Amino acid sequence: MKSSIDNLDKSIIKLLSKDGRMSFRDLSKTLEVTEKTIRMRYMNLIDSGILEIVGRINPITIGLKEGAFIQLKIKPNGLNKVIEDLKNIQHIRYITITTGEYPLLIQVAAANQEHITKLILSLYEHSEIIELNTMIQLEVSKSSYQVD
């Protein structure tokens, strides 16, 4: 079921994407509506699954200074097994199914290149993975969860 949102909901989401700790009072003042309206809209956004409030860490601040994107080519019918196995690997932050030659893309965050190398070598040992294409992140120019 697709939920619809109006301009007020979009404004609430936009403000919270910049400052997830913004109070209902500050939201109501900024958007010129009552605090009760904000509270009700907020709860509707949460209950409908449109909005999730989470703590997002900066990986660099906890020692994860190296990153990579790895494309994986998988044996036919092996995709679900690979995904389930990858979910249990600590340094993998993101897994997505994609189109093209490599049906799977993962993002890795690690303390150093040695950890990334060990992970890559372990992926080569997986019986369902045929090929890898690794892209080491040199510099992150933008990382945003803000909604425009």
C-alpha positions in Angstrom: 0.0 0.0 0.0 1.5 3.3 -1.1 1.0 6.1 1.4 0.6 9.7 0.1 2.2 12.7 1.7 1.4 16.3 1.3 3.6 19.4 1.4 3.5 19.7 5.2 4.7 16.1 5.5 7.4 16.7 3.0 8.5 19.8 5.0 8.6 17.8 8.2 10.7 15.1 6.5 13.0 17.7 5.0 13.6 19.4 8.3 14.1 16.1 10.2 16.6 14.9 7.5 18.8 17.9 8.4 18.3 17.6 12.1 16.7 14.4 13.3 16.6 15.7 16.9 14.6 18.8 16.1 11.8 19.2 18.6 8.1 19.2 17.8 8.0 22.8 19.2 10.8 24.0 16.8 9.1 22.2 13.9 5.8 23.8 14.7 7.4 27.3 14.9 9.3 26.8 11.6 6.3 25.4 9.7 3.8 27.7 11.4 1.4 25.0 12.6 0.5 23.7 16.0 2.7 21.4 17.9 -0.3 18.9 18.0 -0.4 18.9 14.2 3.3 18.2 14.0 3.0 15.4 16.6 0.1 13.8 14.7 1.9 14.1 11.3 5.1 12.7 12.8 3.3 9.7 14.3 1.5 9.0 11.0 4.8 9.2 9.1 6.3 6.7 11.5 3.3 4.4 11.6 3.0 4.3 7.8 6.7 3.4 7.4 7.5 6.6 5.5 9.8 7.9 8.2 12.4 6.1 10.2 14.4 7.8 12.9 17.8 6.3 13.4 21.2 7.3 14.7 23.6 7.5 11.8 27.3 7.2 12.6 30.2 8.7 10.7 32.4 5.6 10.0 35.6 7.6 10.0 35.1 8.7 13.6 35.0 5.1 14.8 38.1 4.1 12.9 36.6 2.8 9.6 38.7 5.0 7.4 38.7 2.9 4.2 35.9 2.1 1.9 35.1 0.1 -1.2 32.3 -0.8 -3.5 32.3 -4.3 -4.8 30.3 -5.7 -7.6 29.6 -9.4 -7.5 28.8 -11.8 -10.3 26.8 -14.7 -9.0 26.1 -18.3 -10.2 22.5 -18.8 -11.5 20.1 -19.3 -8.6 22.8 -18.4 -6.1 21.7 -14.8 -5.4 19.6 -15.4 -2.3 22.2 -17.5 -0.6 25.0 -15.0 -1.3 22.8 -12.2 0.1 22.1 -14.1 3.3 25.7 -14.9 3.8 26.8 -11.3 3.1 24.4 -10.0 5.7 26.5 -11.7 8.4 29.8 -10.0 7.4 30.7 -7.2 9.8 32.3 -4.8 7.4 29.6 -4.8 4.8 27.4 -1.8 5.3 25.1 -2.0 2.2 23.9 -4.7 -0.1 21.7 -4.1 -3.2 20.5 -6.1 -6.2 21.3 -4.3 -9.4 20.9 -4.6 -13.1 23.7 -5.4 -15.5 26.6 -7.8 -15.6 27.0 -7.8 -11.8 23.7 -8.4 -10.1 24.9 -7.5 -6.6 26.7 -4.4 -5.2 28.0 -4.1 -1.7 29.6 -1.3 0.2 32.4 -2.0 2.6 33.8 0.1 5.5 37.0 -1.0 7.2 39.8 0.2 9.4 42.4 -0.3 6.7 43.2 -1.8 3.3 44.3 -5.0 4.9 40.8 -5.6 6.2 39.3 -4.9 2.8 41.8 -7.3 1.2 40.9 -10.1 3.7 37.2 -9.5 2.9 37.8 -9.7 -0.9 39.8 -12.9 -0.5 37.0 -14.4 1.6 34.5 -13.5 -1.1 36.5 -15.3 -3.7 36.2 -18.5 -1.6 32.4 -18.3 -1.7 31.1 -21.1 -3.9 28.3 -19.0 -5.4 30.4 -16.0 -6.4 31.9 -16.1 -9.9 33.6 -12.8 -10.2 34.3 -9.5 -8.3 34.9 -6.0 -9.5 36.3 -3.8 -6.7 36.3 -0.1 -6.6 38.3 1.4 -3.7 36.9 4.7 -2.4 39.6 7.4 -2.6 37.6 10.3 -1.4 33.9 10.9 -0.4 32.7 14.1 -1.9 29.1 13.9 -0.7 27.2 11.7 1.8 23.7 12.8 2.5 20.4 11.5 3.7 18.7 14.8 3.2 15.5 15.1 1.2 15.2 18.0 -1.2 
